[in-house]
């Protein structure tokens, strides 16, 4: 084919390995991804791509793997500014005596703006192209994400007690609905209801949320069965385990994103499977707070969709999805005392397409397939720490780290180029964060 007959497109990415996570190919050798108008239009051998396309940007990654952008399915992004503030504590001590007082004193719109920008910078540099957030001032979180150009599901927070965001459940819901209306139809931003937890949200607001979620087709993002203490207190106070209560309230549906889930009986796993609810596993945060171990292998074998999240940088203390993948595989094996469970390919699915499925985005992201948005990450395997490469999928989970991420595209736009952020001024951001941390430290 002559040059004049080549189809002109925006971007052509060639790589040593393309890992689609599409249930058809484990990985593809020496392939290219063709991108035009934000979406993937073709995936084909590099030689064929050269004979079919000309591109404004034609890039070669000779020793890289191209993978779907990672999806962090549970964050409190702005809490990056509390990183390391209160470590080595139990969950309720951490929350009640340290985090909640710090939030009451320091959190405002400016805090959320800077903290969210810091989190997004860390996530993009770590290969995350989409995050699912739960925090105050969701309007600010959504605005920062849209301005930077990252995909996000922004949680419309709900909690029984007054905070800097709202005074009562009606105000939380009204303000949340205003954010939903503002971003309805946005290419990068969607919203979900985010009642904090069964122990902080009472029945009537949860019933209201259930009705609205059904009417508006929105997800429900909630901490559930995070600790044994949470479950035992619920049983003592109400005679019900939290999951049973939520089921009675009609919240166990395919819209539910149940975060943590470290305390589960066999019958509760069956209930989750029958309901079509999703589970978001946060292994590092669960271990750091000694919350317990989510029974990932049992959940997956029951047919439940399990996604991965980092939780916040104040309980993790980073937003590194490569670290979560690595820990997911290891923790599942020792938890089941079976080295064969939750293999690398399954873990990669949890960090990509399973996250997209949990957030209701599987039609647009989560895998490298024609017609989906070009949310793509380049991972360099040409380093002392990553050679030789026998299996690139195994390498992603067991060997590589976020330090090997070099380039990131979100909806076809390059947001990280050779490890440099394209839409965030890193030096200015550092200075903004230092100023806020000095206030917190005084």
C-alpha positions in Angstrom: 0.0 0.0 0.0 1.4 3.4 -0.9 1.7 6.2 1.6 -1.1 8.2 0.0 -3.5 5.4 0.6 -2.8 5.1 4.3 -5.6 5.9 6.6 -4.6 9.0 8.7 -5.3 8.7 12.4 -4.3 10.5 15.6 -2.0 8.1 17.3 -0.3 4.7 16.6 1.4 2.9 19.5 3.7 0.0 18.8 4.8 -2.2 21.6 6.8 -5.4 22.3 3.7 -6.7 24.2 0.0 -5.6 24.1 -2.0 -7.1 27.0 -5.7 -6.5 26.1 -7.4 -8.2 29.1 -10.2 -9.0 26.6 -10.8 -12.8 27.4 -9.5 -13.6 23.9 -5.7 -12.9 24.2 -3.5 -13.3 27.2 -1.0 -11.1 25.4 0.0 -10.1 21.8 3.6 -9.9 20.5 4.8 -7.0 18.4 1.4 -5.4 18.0 0.2 -1.8 17.6 -2.9 0.1 18.9 -4.5 2.6 16.5 -6.2 5.5 18.2 -8.5 8.1 16.6 -10.8 10.7 18.2 -10.2 9.4 21.7 -10.9 5.7 21.0 -9.2 2.5 20.0 -10.0 1.8 16.3 -7.7 -1.2 15.7 -5.2 -3.6 17.4 -3.1 -5.4 14.9 0.5 -6.6 14.2 2.9 -3.7 13.9 4.0 -4.6 10.4 0.4 -4.5 9.2 -0.2 -1.3 11.1 2.7 0.4 9.2 1.0 -0.6 5.9 -2.4 0.6 7.0 -2.1 3.8 9.0 -0.2 7.1 9.1 -0.5 9.0 12.4 0.1 12.4 13.9 1.9 10.6 16.8 3.7 7.3 15.9 5.4 5.9 19.0 7.4 2.8 19.5 7.8 1.0 22.8 10.2 -1.7 21.9 10.6 -3.2 25.4 7.3 -2.1 26.9 4.0 -3.7 27.6 0.9 -1.7 26.8 -1.9 -2.5 29.3 -5.4 -1.1 30.0 -5.3 1.8 32.4 -5.6 0.6 36.0 -8.8 1.3 37.9 -8.6 2.2 41.5 -12.0 1.3 42.7 -11.9 2.8 46.2 -10.2 6.1 47.2 -10.5 9.1 49.4 -8.3 11.2 47.2 -8.0 14.4 49.1 -6.8 12.5 52.2 -3.4 12.3 50.5 -2.7 15.4 52.5 -3.1 13.3 55.7 -0.5 10.7 54.5 1.4 9.4 57.5 -0.5 11.6 60.0 -1.7 8.7 62.2 -0.1 5.3 61.7 -0.1 2.0 63.6 -3.6 2.3 65.0 -6.7 0.3 64.9 -9.5 1.5 62.6 -11.8 3.1 65.1 -9.0 4.7 67.1 -7.6 6.0 63.8 -10.9 7.4 62.7 -12.4 8.7 66.0 -9.3 10.1 67.7 -7.2 11.2 64.8 -8.8 11.4 61.3 -12.2 12.8 62.1 -10.8 15.5 64.4 -8.2 16.5 61.7 -10.9 16.6 59.1 -13.1 18.8 61.3 -10.2 21.3 61.7 -8.6 21.3 58.3 -10.8 20.1 55.5 -12.3 22.8 53.2 -12.6 23.4 49.5 -9.0 24.4 49.1 -7.8 21.3 51.0 -9.9 19.0 48.9 -8.7 20.7 45.7 -5.0 20.4 46.5 -5.3 16.9 48.1 -7.2 15.6 45.1 -4.7 17.1 42.6 -1.9 15.4 44.6 -3.7 12.1 44.6 -4.4 12.3 40.8 -0.8 13.2 40.1 0.3 10.1 42.1 -2.3 7.9 40.4 -1.4 8.9 36.8 2.3 8.4 37.6 1.3 5.0 38.9 -0.6 3.9 35.8 -4.1 4.6 37.1 -6.5 6.1 34.6 -9.7 5.9 36.6 -10.6 6.2 40.3 -13.7 5.7 42.4 -13.8 8.4 45.1 -15.6 9.0 48.4 -15.0 12.3 50.2 -16.4 15.7 51.1 -16.8 18.4 48.5 -17.3 15.9 45.6 -18.0 18.9 43.4 -14.3 20.0 43.9 -13.0 16.4 43.3 -15.0 16.2 40.0 -13.8 19.6 38.9 -10.1 18.8 39.5 -10.4 15.4 37.8 -12.1 16.9 34.8 -9.5 19.7 34.6 -6.5 17.3 34.8 -8.2 14.9 32.4 -8.5 11.6 34.4 -11.6 9.4 34.4 -13.4 9.3 37.8 -16.5 8.0 39.5 -17.2 10.7 42.1 -19.0 9.6 45.3 -21.9 11.6 46.6 -21.0 11.3 50.2 -23.7 10.6 52.9 -23.3 10.4 56.6 -25.6 10.9 59.5 -23.7 13.6 61.4 -22.8 17.2 60.3 -19.5 17.8 58.5 -17.9 20.7 56.5 -19.9 19.5 53.5 -23.5 19.2 54.9 -25.5 19.3 58.1 -28.0 16.5 57.7 -28.9 13.6 55.3 -31.3 15.8 53.3 -28.6 18.4 52.6 -26.0 15.6 51.7 -28.4 14.2 49.2 -29.5 17.5 47.8 -25.9 18.6 47.3 -25.0 15.3 45.8 -27.8 15.5 43.3 -26.6 18.9 42.2 -23.2 17.4 41.4 -24.9 14.5 39.6 -26.9 17.0 37.5 -23.8 19.1 36.7 -21.7 16.2 35.4 -24.5 14.1 33.7 -23.2 13.0 30.3 -19.6 14.1 30.9 -17.0 12.1 29.0 -14.7 11.5 32.0 -16.8 12.1 35.1 -19.7 10.0 36.5 -21.2 9.9 39.9 -22.3 7.3 42.5 -24.0 7.6 45.8 -21.5 7.1 48.6 -23.1 6.4 52.0 -20.1 6.0 54.3 -20.9 2.8 56.2 -23.7 0.9 57.9 -22.6 2.2 61.3 -22.7 5.9 60.2 -25.8 6.0 58.0 -29.3 5.2 59.4 -32.2 3.4 57.7 -34.2 6.3 56.3 -31.4 7.9 54.4 -30.4 4.5 53.0 -33.9 3.9 51.8 -33.9 7.3 50.1 -30.6 6.4 48.4 -31.9 3.1 47.3 -34.9 4.8 45.6 -32.7 7.4 43.9 -30.1 4.9 42.8 -32.8 2.9 41.0 -34.4 6.0 39.5 -31.1 7.6 38.3 -29.2 4.3 37.5 -26.4 5.2 39.9 -24.0 3.0 41.8 -23.9 2.8 45.6 -20.3 2.9 47.0 -20.0 1.9 50.7 -17.7 0.5 53.3 -19.2 -2.8 54.5 -18.1 -5.5 56.9 -14.7 -3.8 57.2 -13.9 -5.2 60.7 -15.0 -7.8 63.2 -15.8 -5.0 65.6 -18.2 -3.4 63.1 -20.1 -6.6 62.6 -20.3 -7.5 66.3 -21.4 -4.0 67.3 -24.2 -4.2 64.7 -25.3 -7.6 66.0 -25.3 -6.3 69.6 -27.2 -3.1 68.7 -29.7 -4.4 66.2 -29.6 -8.2 66.2 -28.5 -8.1 62.6 -25.2 -8.3 60.8 -24.8 -5.2 58.5 -25.2 -7.2 55.2 -28.5 -8.6 56.4 -29.7 -5.2 57.3 -28.7 -3.8 53.9 -30.4 -6.7 52.2 -33.6 -5.9 54.1 -33.3 -2.3 52.9 -33.0 -3.4 49.3 -29.4 -2.3 48.8 -27.9 -5.6 47.7 -28.2 -5.1 43.9 -25.8 -5.0 40.9 -25.4 -1.3 41.7 -23.7 -2.0 45.0 -19.9 -1.6 45.4 -19.2 -3.2 48.7 -15.7 -2.1 50.0 -13.5 -4.2 52.3 -15.7 -7.2 53.1 -13.2 -8.9 55.4 -15.9 -10.6 57.6 -18.1 -12.9 55.5 -20.0 -16.1 56.3 -20.6 -18.6 53.6 -24.3 -17.7 53.4 -23.3 -14.1 53.0 -21.1 -14.9 50.0 -24.1 -16.8 48.5 -26.3 -13.7 49.1 -23.8 -11.4 47.4 -23.5 -13.8 44.5 -27.3 -14.0 44.0 -27.7 -10.2 44.3 -25.0 -9.4 41.6 -23.3 -7.0 44.0 -19.6 -6.1 43.5 -16.8 -6.3 46.1 -13.9 -3.9 46.2 -10.8 -5.5 47.9 -8.3 -3.2 49.6 -5.6 -5.6 50.8 -2.9 -3.2 52.0 -5.2 -0.9 53.9 -6.9 -3.9 55.5 -3.6 -5.3 56.6 -2.2 -2.0 57.9 -5.4 -1.4 60.0 -5.5 -5.2 61.0 -9.1 -5.2 59.6 -8.9 -8.7 58.3 -8.6 -10.6 55.0 -11.2 -10.4 52.3 -11.9 -14.0 51.1 -11.1 -13.2 47.5 -10.7 -16.7 46.2 -14.1 -17.8 47.7 -15.8 -14.7 46.2 -14.3 -15.3 42.8 -15.3 -18.9 42.8 -18.8 -17.9 43.7 -19.0 -15.8 40.6 -18.8 -12.4 42.4 -17.0 -9.6 40.6 -14.1 -8.4 42.7 -12.3 -5.2 42.0 -9.2 -3.6 43.6 -8.8 -0.3 45.5 -6.1 1.3 47.6 -8.3 3.1 50.1 -6.7 6.4 51.2 -3.1 7.4 51.4 -3.7 8.0 55.1 -4.4 4.3 55.7 -2.2 2.7 53.0 0.0 5.0 52.6 0.0 5.3 48.9 -2.2 4.9 45.8 0.0 2.3 44.1 -2.2 -0.2 42.2 0.8 -2.3 41.2 1.4 -2.8 44.9 -2.2 -3.7 45.4 -2.0 -6.3 42.6 1.1 -7.8 44.1 -0.3 -8.0 47.6 -3.7 -9.3 46.3 -2.0 -12.4 44.8 0.1 -13.1 47.8 -2.5 -12.5 50.4 -5.0 -14.7 48.6 -2.6 -17.6 48.5 -1.6 -17.5 52.1 -5.2 -16.9 53.1 -6.3 -20.0 51.3 -3.1 -21.9 51.9 -3.1 -22.7 48.2 -0.4 -21.3 45.9 -2.6 -21.8 42.8 -5.4 -19.5 43.7 -5.9 -16.0 42.3 -3.2 -16.2 39.6 -1.6 -13.2 38.0 -4.0 -13.0 35.0 -7.0 -12.9 37.4 -5.4 -10.2 39.5 -4.8 -8.0 36.5 -8.5 -8.4 35.6 -9.4 -7.3 39.1 -7.3 -4.1 38.6 -8.8 -3.3 35.2 -12.0 -4.8 33.7 -13.4 -5.9 37.0 -13.1 -2.4 38.3 -14.8 -1.1 35.2 -17.6 -3.6 35.7 -18.0 -2.6 39.3 -18.3 1.1 38.3 -20.6 0.5 35.4 -18.0 1.4 32.9 -17.1 -1.9 31.2 -18.5 -0.7 27.9 -16.0 2.2 27.6 -12.9 1.2 29.5 -11.1 -1.6 31.5 -9.7 -3.4 28.5 -8.0 -2.7 25.2 -10.7 -3.4 22.6 -11.9 -1.7 19.5 -14.6 0.9 20.3 -13.4 1.6 23.9 -11.7 4.7 25.0 -7.9 4.7 24.7 -7.1 4.4 28.4 -3.6 2.9 28.1 -0.5 2.6 30.2 3.1 1.8 29.0 5.2 -0.3 31.4 8.9 -0.5 30.8 10.4 -4.0 31.2 13.8 -3.0 30.0 15.3 -2.5 33.4 17.6 -4.4 35.7 14.7 -5.2 38.0 12.5 -6.6 35.2 14.8 -8.7 32.9 14.5 -11.4 31.6 10.8 -11.5 30.7 9.2 -14.9 30.2 5.6 -13.9 30.9 4.7 -10.2 30.8 1.4 -10.8 32.6 3.2 -12.5 35.5 5.7 -9.7 35.4 3.0 -7.0 35.9 1.8 -8.6 39.1 4.9 -10.1 40.7 7.9 -8.1 39.4 7.1 -4.7 38.0 6.2 -1.6 40.0 4.7 1.8 39.5 8.3 3.1 38.9 8.2 1.2 35.6 5.3 3.2 34.2 6.5 5.7 31.6 3.5 6.9 29.6 -0.2 7.1 30.2 -3.1 8.0 27.9 -6.7 8.7 29.0 -9.4 8.9 26.4 -6.6 9.1 23.8 -4.9 12.1 25.3 -1.4 11.6 26.7 -1.3 12.6 30.3 2.2 11.2 31.2 5.1 11.4 28.8 8.3 9.7 29.7 7.3 10.0 33.4 6.4 13.7 33.2 2.9 14.9 33.9 1.4 16.9 31.1 -1.5 18.6 32.8 -0.2 19.2 36.3 2.6 21.6 37.4 4.5 19.3 39.8 6.6 22.0 41.4 3.6 24.3 42.1 1.7 21.3 43.5 4.5 20.4 45.8 4.6 23.9 47.2 0.8 24.0 47.7 1.0 20.7 49.6 3.9 21.9 51.8 1.9 25.0 52.8 -1.1 22.9 53.9 1.0 20.3 55.7 2.7 23.1 57.7 -0.8 24.3 58.8 -1.7 20.7 59.9 1.6 20.3 61.7 1.2 23.4 63.8 
